[in-house]
Amino acid sequence: LLFCSRIPSKSHDVSSELKRMVEELSQVIPPNILEGTKMLGVWVKETAPEHWRADYGDEAAHLLPGQLYDEPKTRDILNKAEEAFSLAKEFISFWFKK
């Protein structure tokens, strides 16, 4: 989504960039898409720190990625990812039709 309005940083936590984008485009984006984009920012902030752990585990505790997450936590992140994909498709569809 960020590429629609800027070059994003090289970070897994782009929540502050999404927030700025929402503020800058609030007069252009319909309210339902705007709210979805805000929610993406919240989820990015929550899940970005997990990226490294999900790939490499916890070296200090000698735990593999599969040992760090139980099914409810995994299901929650998967549900957010699926919803994020849907919200992103909605945003991109709007953006390129405007």
TORZAKE-597236 format. One record per atom (N, C-alpha, C, O, CB): x, y, z; chain. Coordinates in Angstrom, 2 decimals. Glycine has a CB too. Layout:
! residues N
<X:X; Y:Y; Z:Z; rolum:A>
...
! end
This chain:
! residues 98
<X:0.81; Y:-1.20; Z:0.00; rolum:A>
<X:0.00; Y:0.00; Z:0.00; rolum:A>
<X:0.85; Y:1.26; Z:0.00; rolum:A>
<X:0.52; Y:2.25; Z:-0.65; rolum:A>
<X:-0.92; Y:0.00; Z:1.19; rolum:A>
<X:1.94; Y:1.19; Z:0.73; rolum:A>
<X:2.78; Y:2.39; Z:0.83; rolum:A>
<X:3.32; Y:2.83; Z:-0.52; rolum:A>
<X:3.50; Y:4.02; Z:-0.75; rolum:A>
<X:3.91; Y:2.15; Z:1.78; rolum:A>
<X:3.59; Y:1.87; Z:-1.40; rolum:A>
<X:4.10; Y:2.23; Z:-2.72; rolum:A>
<X:3.11; Y:3.07; Z:-3.51; rolum:A>
<X:3.49; Y:3.72; Z:-4.49; rolum:A>
<X:4.45; Y:0.97; Z:-3.51; rolum:A>
<X:1.85; Y:3.09; Z:-3.11; rolum:A>
<X:0.87; Y:3.93; Z:-3.80; rolum:A>
<X:1.13; Y:5.41; Z:-3.55; rolum:A>
<X:0.72; Y:6.26; Z:-4.34; rolum:A>
<X:-0.55; Y:3.56; Z:-3.35; rolum:A>
<X:1.81; Y:5.72; Z:-2.44; rolum:A>
<X:2.02; Y:7.14; Z:-2.14; rolum:A>
<X:3.46; Y:7.51; Z:-1.79; rolum:A>
<X:3.79; Y:8.69; Z:-1.71; rolum:A>
<X:1.14; Y:7.54; Z:-1.01; rolum:A>
<X:4.33; Y:6.51; Z:-1.59; rolum:A>
<X:5.71; Y:6.81; Z:-1.19; rolum:A>
<X:6.56; Y:5.56; Z:-1.33; rolum:A>
<X:6.05; Y:4.46; Z:-1.54; rolum:A>
<X:5.77; Y:7.35; Z:0.27; rolum:A>
<X:7.86; Y:5.75; Z:-1.19; rolum:A>
<X:8.76; Y:4.61; Z:-1.12; rolum:A>
<X:8.86; Y:4.23; Z:0.36; rolum:A>
<X:9.26; Y:5.05; Z:1.18; rolum:A>
<X:10.19; Y:4.94; Z:-1.74; rolum:A>
<X:8.48; Y:3.00; Z:0.69; rolum:A>
<X:8.50; Y:2.62; Z:2.11; rolum:A>
<X:9.92; Y:2.38; Z:2.63; rolum:A>
<X:10.85; Y:2.14; Z:1.87; rolum:A>
<X:7.67; Y:1.37; Z:2.31; rolum:A>
<X:10.04; Y:2.46; Z:3.94; rolum:A>
<X:11.33; Y:2.17; Z:4.57; rolum:A>
<X:11.61; Y:0.67; Z:4.49; rolum:A>
<X:10.72; Y:-0.13; Z:4.18; rolum:A>
<X:11.34; Y:2.65; Z:6.04; rolum:A>
<X:12.83; Y:0.30; Z:4.77; rolum:A>
<X:13.21; Y:-1.11; Z:4.77; rolum:A>
<X:13.03; Y:-1.65; Z:6.19; rolum:A>
<X:14.00; Y:-1.93; Z:6.89; rolum:A>
<X:14.69; Y:-1.31; Z:4.28; rolum:A>
<X:11.79; Y:-1.78; Z:6.58; rolum:A>
<X:11.46; Y:-2.20; Z:7.93; rolum:A>
<X:10.23; Y:-3.10; Z:7.90; rolum:A>
<X:9.39; Y:-2.98; Z:7.00; rolum:A>
<X:11.23; Y:-0.98; Z:8.85; rolum:A>
<X:10.13; Y:-3.98; Z:8.87; rolum:A>
<X:8.91; Y:-4.79; Z:8.98; rolum:A>
<X:7.82; Y:-4.03; Z:9.70; rolum:A>
<X:6.64; Y:-4.34; Z:9.55; rolum:A>
<X:9.21; Y:-6.11; Z:9.70; rolum:A>
<X:8.21; Y:-3.02; Z:10.49; rolum:A>
<X:7.21; Y:-2.20; Z:11.17; rolum:A>
<X:7.05; Y:-0.88; Z:10.43; rolum:A>
<X:7.78; Y:0.08; Z:10.68; rolum:A>
<X:7.61; Y:-1.96; Z:12.66; rolum:A>
<X:6.10; Y:-0.85; Z:9.52; rolum:A>
<X:5.81; Y:0.36; Z:8.76; rolum:A>
<X:4.54; Y:1.03; Z:9.28; rolum:A>
<X:3.89; Y:1.79; Z:8.55; rolum:A>
<X:5.67; Y:0.03; Z:7.25; rolum:A>
<X:4.19; Y:0.75; Z:10.53; rolum:A>
<X:2.95; Y:1.28; Z:11.09; rolum:A>
<X:2.93; Y:2.81; Z:11.11; rolum:A>
<X:1.89; Y:3.41; Z:10.83; rolum:A>
<X:2.75; Y:0.75; Z:12.50; rolum:A>
<X:4.05; Y:3.44; Z:11.43; rolum:A>
<X:4.07; Y:4.91; Z:11.46; rolum:A>
<X:3.92; Y:5.47; Z:10.05; rolum:A>
<X:3.31; Y:6.52; Z:9.86; rolum:A>
<X:5.38; Y:5.42; Z:12.11; rolum:A>
<X:4.47; Y:4.78; Z:9.06; rolum:A>
<X:4.33; Y:5.21; Z:7.68; rolum:A>
<X:2.88; Y:5.04; Z:7.20; rolum:A>
<X:2.35; Y:5.90; Z:6.49; rolum:A>
<X:5.28; Y:4.41; Z:6.76; rolum:A>
<X:2.24; Y:3.95; Z:7.60; rolum:A>
<X:0.82; Y:3.77; Z:7.26; rolum:A>
<X:-0.03; Y:4.86; Z:7.91; rolum:A>
<X:-0.96; Y:5.39; Z:7.30; rolum:A>
<X:0.33; Y:2.37; Z:7.70; rolum:A>
<X:0.30; Y:5.20; Z:9.14; rolum:A>
<X:-0.44; Y:6.25; Z:9.85; rolum:A>
<X:-0.31; Y:7.58; Z:9.11; rolum:A>
<X:-1.29; Y:8.29; Z:8.91; rolum:A>
<X:0.06; Y:6.40; Z:11.30; rolum:A>
<X:0.91; Y:7.92; Z:8.71; rolum:A>
<X:1.14; Y:9.17; Z:7.96; rolum:A>
<X:0.38; Y:9.14; Z:6.64; rolum:A>
<X:-0.21; Y:10.14; Z:6.24; rolum:A>
<X:2.64; Y:9.38; Z:7.70; rolum:A>
<X:0.40; Y:8.01; Z:5.96; rolum:A>
<X:-0.29; Y:7.89; Z:4.69; rolum:A>
<X:-1.79; Y:8.11; Z:4.88; rolum:A>
<X:-2.42; Y:8.82; Z:4.10; rolum:A>
<X:-0.03; Y:6.51; Z:4.05; rolum:A>
<X:-2.36; Y:7.51; Z:5.92; rolum:A>
<X:-3.78; Y:7.67; Z:6.21; rolum:A>
<X:-4.10; Y:9.14; Z:6.45; rolum:A>
<X:-5.09; Y:9.66; Z:5.95; rolum:A>
<X:-4.19; Y:6.82; Z:7.44; rolum:A>
<X:-3.26; Y:9.82; Z:7.22; rolum:A>
<X:-3.48; Y:11.25; Z:7.50; rolum:A>
<X:-3.41; Y:12.07; Z:6.21; rolum:A>
<X:-4.25; Y:12.95; Z:5.99; rolum:A>
<X:-2.42; Y:11.77; Z:8.51; rolum:A>
<X:-2.43; Y:11.79; Z:5.38; rolum:A>
<X:-2.25; Y:12.55; Z:4.14; rolum:A>
<X:-3.36; Y:12.30; Z:3.12; rolum:A>
<X:-3.72; Y:13.20; Z:2.36; rolum:A>
<X:-0.91; Y:12.22; Z:3.52; rolum:A>
<X:-3.90; Y:11.10; Z:3.11; rolum:A>
<X:-4.89; Y:10.73; Z:2.09; rolum:A>
<X:-6.31; Y:10.68; Z:2.64; rolum:A>
<X:-7.21; Y:10.18; Z:1.96; rolum:A>
<X:-4.53; Y:9.39; Z:1.50; rolum:A>
<X:-6.53; Y:11.19; Z:3.84; rolum:A>
<X:-7.85; Y:11.07; Z:4.48; rolum:A>
<X:-8.96; Y:11.75; Z:3.68; rolum:A>
<X:-10.13; Y:11.39; Z:3.83; rolum:A>
<X:-7.80; Y:11.65; Z:5.87; rolum:A>
<X:-8.62; Y:12.73; Z:2.85; rolum:A>
<X:-9.64; Y:13.41; Z:2.05; rolum:A>
<X:-9.89; Y:12.70; Z:0.71; rolum:A>
<X:-10.82; Y:13.04; Z:-0.01; rolum:A>
<X:-9.22; Y:14.86; Z:1.80; rolum:A>
<X:-9.05; Y:11.73; Z:0.40; rolum:A>
<X:-9.12; Y:11.06; Z:-0.90; rolum:A>
<X:-9.70; Y:9.65; Z:-0.78; rolum:A>
<X:-10.42; Y:9.19; Z:-1.67; rolum:A>
<X:-7.73; Y:11.00; Z:-1.52; rolum:A>
<X:-9.39; Y:9.00; Z:0.31; rolum:A>
<X:-9.78; Y:7.59; Z:0.49; rolum:A>
<X:-11.16; Y:7.52; Z:1.16; rolum:A>
<X:-11.39; Y:8.24; Z:2.13; rolum:A>
<X:-8.73; Y:6.83; Z:1.34; rolum:A>
<X:-12.07; Y:6.68; Z:0.66; rolum:A>
<X:-13.37; Y:6.52; Z:1.30; rolum:A>
<X:-13.22; Y:6.03; Z:2.75; rolum:A>
<X:-12.27; Y:5.31; Z:3.07; rolum:A>
<X:-14.24; Y:5.55; Z:0.49; rolum:A>
<X:-14.17; Y:6.41; Z:3.62; rolum:A>
<X:-14.05; Y:6.06; Z:5.05; rolum:A>
<X:-13.85; Y:4.57; Z:5.34; rolum:A>
<X:-13.07; Y:4.22; Z:6.22; rolum:A>
<X:-15.28; Y:6.53; Z:5.77; rolum:A>
<X:-14.53; Y:3.69; Z:4.62; rolum:A>
<X:-14.39; Y:2.26; Z:4.91; rolum:A>
<X:-12.97; Y:1.77; Z:4.60; rolum:A>
<X:-12.41; Y:0.96; Z:5.34; rolum:A>
<X:-15.42; Y:1.45; Z:4.11; rolum:A>
<X:-12.39; Y:2.26; Z:3.52; rolum:A>
<X:-11.02; Y:1.87; Z:3.16; rolum:A>
<X:-10.03; Y:2.53; Z:4.11; rolum:A>
<X:-9.02; Y:1.93; Z:4.47; rolum:A>
<X:-10.71; Y:2.26; Z:1.69; rolum:A>
<X:-10.32; Y:3.75; Z:4.51; rolum:A>
<X:-9.47; Y:4.46; Z:5.45; rolum:A>
<X:-9.40; Y:3.71; Z:6.78; rolum:A>
<X:-8.32; Y:3.55; Z:7.35; rolum:A>
<X:-9.99; Y:5.89; Z:5.68; rolum:A>
<X:-10.55; Y:3.24; Z:7.27; rolum:A>
<X:-10.58; Y:2.49; Z:8.54; rolum:A>
<X:-9.81; Y:1.18; Z:8.41; rolum:A>
<X:-9.09; Y:0.79; Z:9.33; rolum:A>
<X:-12.03; Y:2.21; Z:8.96; rolum:A>
<X:-9.95; Y:0.50; Z:7.28; rolum:A>
<X:-9.20; Y:-0.73; Z:7.06; rolum:A>
<X:-7.71; Y:-0.49; Z:7.04; rolum:A>
<X:-6.94; Y:-1.30; Z:7.56; rolum:A>
<X:-9.63; Y:-1.37; Z:5.76; rolum:A>
<X:-7.29; Y:0.61; Z:6.45; rolum:A>
<X:-5.88; Y:0.95; Z:6.38; rolum:A>
<X:-5.35; Y:1.29; Z:7.77; rolum:A>
<X:-4.22; Y:0.94; Z:8.11; rolum:A>
<X:-5.64; Y:2.13; Z:5.42; rolum:A>
<X:-6.16; Y:1.96; Z:8.57; rolum:A>
<X:-5.76; Y:2.23; Z:9.97; rolum:A>
<X:-5.57; Y:0.92; Z:10.72; rolum:A>
<X:-4.61; Y:0.76; Z:11.48; rolum:A>
<X:-6.83; Y:3.12; Z:10.69; rolum:A>
<X:-6.49; Y:-0.02; Z:10.51; rolum:A>
<X:-6.40; Y:-1.31; Z:11.19; rolum:A>
<X:-5.13; Y:-2.06; Z:10.77; rolum:A>
<X:-4.49; Y:-2.72; Z:11.60; rolum:A>
<X:-7.65; Y:-2.17; Z:10.89; rolum:A>
<X:-4.77; Y:-1.96; Z:9.50; rolum:A>
<X:-3.52; Y:-2.57; Z:9.04; rolum:A>
<X:-2.33; Y:-2.03; Z:9.83; rolum:A>
<X:-1.43; Y:-2.79; Z:10.20; rolum:A>
<X:-3.32; Y:-2.33; Z:7.53; rolum:A>
<X:-2.33; Y:-0.74; Z:10.07; rolum:A>
<X:-1.25; Y:-0.13; Z:10.85; rolum:A>
<X:-1.16; Y:-0.70; Z:12.25; rolum:A>
<X:-0.06; Y:-0.93; Z:12.76; rolum:A>
<X:-1.44; Y:1.37; Z:10.92; rolum:A>
<X:-2.31; Y:-0.93; Z:12.87; rolum:A>
<X:-2.34; Y:-1.51; Z:14.21; rolum:A>
<X:-1.77; Y:-2.93; Z:14.17; rolum:A>
<X:-0.95; Y:-3.30; Z:15.01; rolum:A>
<X:-3.79; Y:-1.51; Z:14.78; rolum:A>
<X:-2.21; Y:-3.71; Z:13.19; rolum:A>
<X:-1.74; Y:-5.10; Z:13.10; rolum:A>
<X:-0.25; Y:-5.17; Z:12.78; rolum:A>
<X:0.46; Y:-6.03; Z:13.31; rolum:A>
<X:-2.52; Y:-5.86; Z:12.03; rolum:A>
<X:0.22; Y:-4.28; Z:11.93; rolum:A>
<X:1.65; Y:-4.25; Z:11.61; rolum:A>
<X:2.45; Y:-3.99; Z:12.88; rolum:A>
<X:3.46; Y:-4.66; Z:13.13; rolum:A>
<X:1.96; Y:-3.18; Z:10.53; rolum:A>
<X:2.02; Y:-3.04; Z:13.67; rolum:A>
<X:2.71; Y:-2.71; Z:14.91; rolum:A>
<X:2.74; Y:-3.91; Z:15.85; rolum:A>
<X:3.75; Y:-4.17; Z:16.51; rolum:A>
<X:2.04; Y:-1.51; Z:15.60; rolum:A>
<X:1.62; Y:-4.65; Z:15.92; rolum:A>
<X:1.53; Y:-5.83; Z:16.79; rolum:A>
<X:2.40; Y:-6.98; Z:16.31; rolum:A>
<X:3.06; Y:-7.65; Z:17.11; rolum:A>
<X:0.09; Y:-6.28; Z:16.90; rolum:A>
<X:2.40; Y:-7.22; Z:15.01; rolum:A>
<X:3.02; Y:-8.45; Z:14.50; rolum:A>
<X:4.44; Y:-8.28; Z:13.96; rolum:A>
<X:5.15; Y:-9.28; Z:13.82; rolum:A>
<X:2.16; Y:-8.99; Z:13.42; rolum:A>
<X:4.87; Y:-7.08; Z:13.66; rolum:A>
<X:6.21; Y:-6.90; Z:13.10; rolum:A>
<X:7.31; Y:-7.49; Z:13.99; rolum:A>
<X:8.23; Y:-8.12; Z:13.47; rolum:A>
<X:6.48; Y:-5.41; Z:12.89; rolum:A>
<X:7.25; Y:-7.31; Z:15.31; rolum:A>
<X:8.30; Y:-7.90; Z:16.15; rolum:A>
<X:8.36; Y:-9.43; Z:16.07; rolum:A>
<X:9.39; Y:-10.03; Z:16.37; rolum:A>
<X:8.09; Y:-7.48; Z:17.58; rolum:A>
<X:7.27; Y:-10.04; Z:15.68; rolum:A>
<X:7.22; Y:-11.50; Z:15.59; rolum:A>
<X:7.92; Y:-12.04; Z:14.35; rolum:A>
<X:8.23; Y:-13.22; Z:14.27; rolum:A>
<X:5.79; Y:-11.96; Z:15.61; rolum:A>
<X:8.16; Y:-11.18; Z:13.37; rolum:A>
<X:8.75; Y:-11.65; Z:12.12; rolum:A>
<X:10.06; Y:-12.38; Z:12.35; rolum:A>
<X:10.25; Y:-13.50; Z:11.87; rolum:A>
<X:8.97; Y:-10.47; Z:11.16; rolum:A>
<X:10.95; Y:-11.78; Z:13.07; rolum:A>
<X:12.26; Y:-12.38; Z:13.33; rolum:A>
<X:12.11; Y:-13.68; Z:14.11; rolum:A>
<X:12.72; Y:-14.69; Z:13.78; rolum:A>
<X:13.17; Y:-11.39; Z:14.09; rolum:A>
<X:11.29; Y:-13.64; Z:15.15; rolum:A>
<X:11.09; Y:-14.84; Z:15.98; rolum:A>
<X:10.44; Y:-15.97; Z:15.18; rolum:A>
<X:10.80; Y:-17.14; Z:15.35; rolum:A>
<X:10.21; Y:-14.51; Z:17.21; rolum:A>
<X:9.51; Y:-15.63; Z:14.31; rolum:A>
<X:8.84; Y:-16.66; Z:13.51; rolum:A>
<X:9.80; Y:-17.29; Z:12.50; rolum:A>
<X:9.64; Y:-18.46; Z:12.15; rolum:A>
<X:7.63; Y:-16.06; Z:12.78; rolum:A>
<X:10.77; Y:-16.53; Z:12.05; rolum:A>
<X:11.75; Y:-17.08; Z:11.10; rolum:A>
<X:12.87; Y:-17.85; Z:11.79; rolum:A>
<X:13.28; Y:-18.91; Z:11.33; rolum:A>
<X:12.35; Y:-15.95; Z:10.27; rolum:A>
<X:13.36; Y:-17.30; Z:12.91; rolum:A>
<X:14.59; Y:-17.83; Z:13.50; rolum:A>
<X:14.44; Y:-18.41; Z:14.90; rolum:A>
<X:15.38; Y:-19.02; Z:15.42; rolum:A>
<X:15.60; Y:-16.77; Z:13.53; rolum:A>
<X:13.29; Y:-18.22; Z:15.53; rolum:A>
<X:13.12; Y:-18.70; Z:16.89; rolum:A>
<X:13.72; Y:-17.75; Z:17.91; rolum:A>
<X:13.99; Y:-16.59; Z:17.60; rolum:A>
<X:13.74; Y:-20.08; Z:17.05; rolum:A>
<X:13.93; Y:-18.24; Z:19.10; rolum:A>
<X:14.51; Y:-17.45; Z:20.18; rolum:A>
<X:15.86; Y:-18.05; Z:20.51; rolum:A>
<X:15.95; Y:-19.06; Z:21.20; rolum:A>
<X:13.57; Y:-17.41; Z:21.45; rolum:A>
<X:16.91; Y:-17.43; Z:20.00; rolum:A>
<X:18.25; Y:-17.98; Z:20.18; rolum:A>
<X:18.67; Y:-18.02; Z:21.64; rolum:A>
<X:19.29; Y:-18.98; Z:22.08; rolum:A>
<X:19.25; Y:-17.16; Z:19.39; rolum:A>
<X:18.33; Y:-16.98; Z:22.38; rolum:A>
<X:18.73; Y:-16.91; Z:23.80; rolum:A>
<X:18.10; Y:-18.04; Z:24.60; rolum:A>
<X:18.74; Y:-18.61; Z:25.49; rolum:A>
<X:18.33; Y:-15.55; Z:24.41; rolum:A>
<X:16.85; Y:-18.37; Z:24.29; rolum:A>
<X:16.15; Y:-19.44; Z:25.02; rolum:A>
<X:16.30; Y:-20.79; Z:24.33; rolum:A>
<X:15.79; Y:-21.80; Z:24.83; rolum:A>
<X:14.67; Y:-19.10; Z:25.16; rolum:A>
<X:16.99; Y:-20.83; Z:23.20; rolum:A>
<X:17.19; Y:-22.07; Z:22.42; rolum:A>
<X:15.85; Y:-22.71; Z:22.04; rolum:A>
<X:15.66; Y:-23.92; Z:22.19; rolum:A>
<X:18.03; Y:-23.07; Z:23.22; rolum:A>
<X:14.93; Y:-21.87; Z:21.53; rolum:A>
<X:13.62; Y:-22.36; Z:21.11; rolum:A>
<X:13.44; Y:-22.16; Z:19.61; rolum:A>
<X:13.77; Y:-21.11; Z:19.07; rolum:A>
<X:12.49; Y:-21.64; Z:21.89; rolum:A>
<X:12.93; Y:-23.18; Z:18.97; rolum:A>
<X:12.61; Y:-23.10; Z:17.55; rolum:A>
<X:11.32; Y:-22.32; Z:17.36; rolum:A>
<X:10.52; Y:-22.20; Z:18.30; rolum:A>
<X:12.50; Y:-24.52; Z:16.93; rolum:A>
<X:11.09; Y:-21.78; Z:16.16; rolum:A>
<X:9.85; Y:-21.02; Z:15.94; rolum:A>
<X:8.59; Y:-21.80; Z:16.33; rolum:A>
<X:7.68; Y:-21.23; Z:16.93; rolum:A>
<X:9.75; Y:-20.62; Z:14.48; rolum:A>
<X:8.54; Y:-23.06; Z:16.02; rolum:A>
<X:7.36; Y:-23.86; Z:16.35; rolum:A>
<X:7.13; Y:-24.03; Z:17.84; rolum:A>
<X:6.03; Y:-24.36; Z:18.26; rolum:A>
<X:7.48; Y:-25.20; Z:15.73; rolum:A>
<X:8.16; Y:-23.81; Z:18.63; rolum:A>
<X:8.02; Y:-23.91; Z:20.08; rolum:A>
<X:7.56; Y:-22.60; Z:20.71; rolum:A>
<X:7.20; Y:-22.57; Z:21.88; rolum:A>
<X:9.34; Y:-24.34; Z:20.69; rolum:A>
<X:7.56; Y:-21.54; Z:19.95; rolum:A>
<X:7.20; Y:-20.22; Z:20.49; rolum:A>
<X:5.72; Y:-19.90; Z:20.40; rolum:A>
<X:5.22; Y:-19.04; Z:21.12; rolum:A>
<X:7.97; Y:-19.15; Z:19.78; rolum:A>
<X:5.01; Y:-20.59; Z:19.52; rolum:A>
<X:3.63; Y:-20.22; Z:19.23; rolum:A>
<X:2.70; Y:-21.40; Z:19.44; rolum:A>
<X:2.94; Y:-22.51; Z:18.97; rolum:A>
<X:3.51; Y:-19.70; Z:17.80; rolum:A>
<X:1.62; Y:-21.13; Z:20.17; rolum:A>
<X:0.58; Y:-22.15; Z:20.30; rolum:A>
<X:-0.47; Y:-21.92; Z:19.22; rolum:A>
<X:-0.41; Y:-20.92; Z:18.50; rolum:A>
<X:-0.06; Y:-22.12; Z:21.73; rolum:A>
<X:-1.42; Y:-22.83; Z:19.11; rolum:A>
<X:-2.41; Y:-22.73; Z:18.04; rolum:A>
<X:-3.25; Y:-21.45; Z:18.11; rolum:A>
<X:-3.46; Y:-20.82; Z:17.07; rolum:A>
<X:-3.33; Y:-23.93; Z:18.08; rolum:A>
<X:-3.74; Y:-21.02; Z:19.29; rolum:A>
<X:-4.53; Y:-19.78; Z:19.31; rolum:A>
<X:-3.74; Y:-18.56; Z:18.81; rolum:A>
<X:-4.27; Y:-17.73; Z:18.07; rolum:A>
<X:-5.03; Y:-19.52; Z:20.73; rolum:A>
<X:-2.49; Y:-18.45; Z:19.20; rolum:A>
<X:-1.65; Y:-17.32; Z:18.76; rolum:A>
<X:-1.43; Y:-17.40; Z:17.24; rolum:A>
<X:-1.52; Y:-16.39; Z:16.54; rolum:A>
<X:-0.28; Y:-17.31; Z:19.51; rolum:A>
<X:-1.14; Y:-18.59; Z:16.76; rolum:A>
<X:-0.92; Y:-18.78; Z:15.34; rolum:A>
<X:-2.18; Y:-18.47; Z:14.55; rolum:A>
<X:-2.13; Y:-17.81; Z:13.52; rolum:A>
<X:-0.46; Y:-20.22; Z:15.05; rolum:A>
<X:-3.32; Y:-18.95; Z:15.03; rolum:A>
<X:-4.60; Y:-18.72; Z:14.36; rolum:A>
<X:-4.91; Y:-17.22; Z:14.32; rolum:A>
<X:-5.39; Y:-16.71; Z:13.31; rolum:A>
<X:-5.75; Y:-19.50; Z:15.08; rolum:A>
<X:-4.63; Y:-16.50; Z:15.42; rolum:A>
<X:-4.88; Y:-15.06; Z:15.47; rolum:A>
<X:-4.05; Y:-14.33; Z:14.41; rolum:A>
<X:-4.57; Y:-13.49; Z:13.69; rolum:A>
<X:-4.55; Y:-14.51; Z:16.88; rolum:A>
<X:-2.78; Y:-14.67; Z:14.33; rolum:A>
<X:-1.92; Y:-14.01; Z:13.35; rolum:A>
<X:-2.34; Y:-14.37; Z:11.92; rolum:A>
<X:-2.33; Y:-13.52; Z:11.04; rolum:A>
<X:-0.45; Y:-14.40; Z:13.58; rolum:A>
<X:-2.70; Y:-15.62; Z:11.70; rolum:A>
<X:-3.17; Y:-16.04; Z:10.37; rolum:A>
<X:-4.44; Y:-15.31; Z:9.98; rolum:A>
<X:-4.57; Y:-14.86; Z:8.84; rolum:A>
<X:-3.41; Y:-17.55; Z:10.35; rolum:A>
<X:-5.38; Y:-15.17; Z:10.90; rolum:A>
<X:-6.62; Y:-14.45; Z:10.62; rolum:A>
<X:-6.34; Y:-12.99; Z:10.27; rolum:A>
<X:-6.95; Y:-12.44; Z:9.36; rolum:A>
<X:-7.57; Y:-14.53; Z:11.82; rolum:A>
<X:-5.42; Y:-12.37; Z:11.00; rolum:A>
<X:-5.06; Y:-10.98; Z:10.71; rolum:A>
<X:-4.40; Y:-10.87; Z:9.34; rolum:A>
<X:-4.65; Y:-9.92; Z:8.60; rolum:A>
<X:-4.12; Y:-10.43; Z:11.80; rolum:A>
<X:-3.57; Y:-11.84; Z:9.00; rolum:A>
<X:-2.91; Y:-11.82; Z:7.69; rolum:A>
<X:-3.92; Y:-11.95; Z:6.56; rolum:A>
<X:-3.82; Y:-11.25; Z:5.55; rolum:A>
<X:-1.87; Y:-12.95; Z:7.60; rolum:A>
<X:-4.89; Y:-12.83; Z:6.73; rolum:A>
<X:-5.93; Y:-13.00; Z:5.71; rolum:A>
<X:-6.77; Y:-11.73; Z:5.57; rolum:A>
<X:-7.10; Y:-11.32; Z:4.45; rolum:A>
<X:-6.82; Y:-14.20; Z:6.05; rolum:A>
<X:-7.12; Y:-11.13; Z:6.69; rolum:A>
<X:-7.90; Y:-9.89; Z:6.64; rolum:A>
<X:-7.06; Y:-8.75; Z:6.06; rolum:A>
<X:-7.57; Y:-7.93; Z:5.30; rolum:A>
<X:-8.41; Y:-9.51; Z:8.06; rolum:A>
<X:-5.78; Y:-8.71; Z:6.40; rolum:A>
<X:-4.88; Y:-7.68; Z:5.85; rolum:A>
<X:-4.79; Y:-7.80; Z:4.33; rolum:A>
<X:-4.79; Y:-6.80; Z:3.63; rolum:A>
<X:-3.48; Y:-7.79; Z:6.48; rolum:A>
<X:-4.71; Y:-9.02; Z:3.84; rolum:A>
<X:-4.66; Y:-9.25; Z:2.39; rolum:A>
<X:-5.94; Y:-8.73; Z:1.73; rolum:A>
<X:-5.88; Y:-8.09; Z:0.68; rolum:A>
<X:-4.47; Y:-10.75; Z:2.09; rolum:A>
<X:-7.06; Y:-9.01; Z:2.34; rolum:A>
<X:-8.35; Y:-8.55; Z:1.82; rolum:A>
<X:-8.43; Y:-7.02; Z:1.83; rolum:A>
<X:-8.87; Y:-6.41; Z:0.86; rolum:A>
<X:-9.50; Y:-9.15; Z:2.63; rolum:A>
<X:-8.00; Y:-6.41; Z:2.93; rolum:A>
<X:-8.02; Y:-4.94; Z:3.03; rolum:A>
<X:-7.07; Y:-4.32; Z:2.01; rolum:A>
<X:-7.39; Y:-3.29; Z:1.41; rolum:A>
<X:-7.63; Y:-4.49; Z:4.46; rolum:A>
<X:-5.91; Y:-4.92; Z:1.82; rolum:A>
<X:-4.95; Y:-4.40; Z:0.85; rolum:A>
<X:-5.51; Y:-4.48; Z:-0.56; rolum:A>
<X:-5.36; Y:-3.55; Z:-1.35; rolum:A>
<X:-3.63; Y:-5.17; Z:0.94; rolum:A>
<X:-6.15; Y:-5.60; Z:-0.89; rolum:A>
<X:-6.77; Y:-5.72; Z:-2.22; rolum:A>
<X:-7.83; Y:-4.63; Z:-2.42; rolum:A>
<X:-7.91; Y:-4.04; Z:-3.50; rolum:A>
<X:-7.41; Y:-7.12; Z:-2.39; rolum:A>
<X:-8.62; Y:-4.37; Z:-1.39; rolum:A>
<X:-9.67; Y:-3.34; Z:-1.48; rolum:A>
<X:-9.04; Y:-1.97; Z:-1.71; rolum:A>
<X:-9.51; Y:-1.20; Z:-2.54; rolum:A>
<X:-10.54; Y:-3.34; Z:-0.20; rolum:A>
<X:-7.98; Y:-1.65; Z:-0.96; rolum:A>
<X:-7.30; Y:-0.37; Z:-1.11; rolum:A>
<X:-6.73; Y:-0.23; Z:-2.52; rolum:A>
<X:-6.94; Y:0.78; Z:-3.18; rolum:A>
<X:-6.18; Y:-0.23; Z:-0.07; rolum:A>
<X:-6.01; Y:-1.25; Z:-2.97; rolum:A>
<X:-5.36; Y:-1.19; Z:-4.29; rolum:A>
<X:-6.40; Y:-1.09; Z:-5.40; rolum:A>
<X:-6.21; Y:-0.37; Z:-6.38; rolum:A>
<X:-4.47; Y:-2.43; Z:-4.51; rolum:A>
<X:-7.50; Y:-1.82; Z:-5.26; rolum:A>
<X:-8.57; Y:-1.74; Z:-6.25; rolum:A>
<X:-9.11; Y:-0.32; Z:-6.33; rolum:A>
<X:-9.30; Y:0.21; Z:-7.43; rolum:A>
<X:-9.70; Y:-2.71; Z:-5.91; rolum:A>
<X:-9.35; Y:0.31; Z:-5.18; rolum:A>
<X:-9.82; Y:1.69; Z:-5.17; rolum:A>
<X:-8.76; Y:2.61; Z:-5.78; rolum:A>
<X:-9.08; Y:3.43; Z:-6.65; rolum:A>
<X:-10.17; Y:2.14; Z:-3.72; rolum:A>
<X:-7.53; Y:2.47; Z:-5.34; rolum:A>
<X:-6.45; Y:3.39; Z:-5.72; rolum:A>
<X:-6.26; Y:3.45; Z:-7.24; rolum:A>
<X:-6.07; Y:4.53; Z:-7.81; rolum:A>
<X:-5.14; Y:2.97; Z:-5.06; rolum:A>
<X:-6.31; Y:2.31; Z:-7.89; rolum:A>
<X:-6.03; Y:2.28; Z:-9.31; rolum:A>
<X:-7.28; Y:2.52; Z:-10.17; rolum:A>
<X:-7.19; Y:2.58; Z:-11.40; rolum:A>
<X:-5.41; Y:0.96; Z:-9.68; rolum:A>
<X:-8.42; Y:2.66; Z:-9.53; rolum:A>
<X:-9.65; Y:3.01; Z:-10.27; rolum:A>
<X:-9.99; Y:4.48; Z:-10.11; rolum:A>
<X:-10.84; Y:4.99; Z:-10.84; rolum:A>
<X:-10.82; Y:2.16; Z:-9.80; rolum:A>
<X:-9.34; Y:5.16; Z:-9.19; rolum:A>
<X:-9.71; Y:6.56; Z:-8.92; rolum:A>
<X:-9.36; Y:7.49; Z:-10.04; rolum:A>
<X:-9.61; Y:8.69; Z:-9.95; rolum:A>
<X:-9.05; Y:7.04; Z:-7.66; rolum:A>
! end
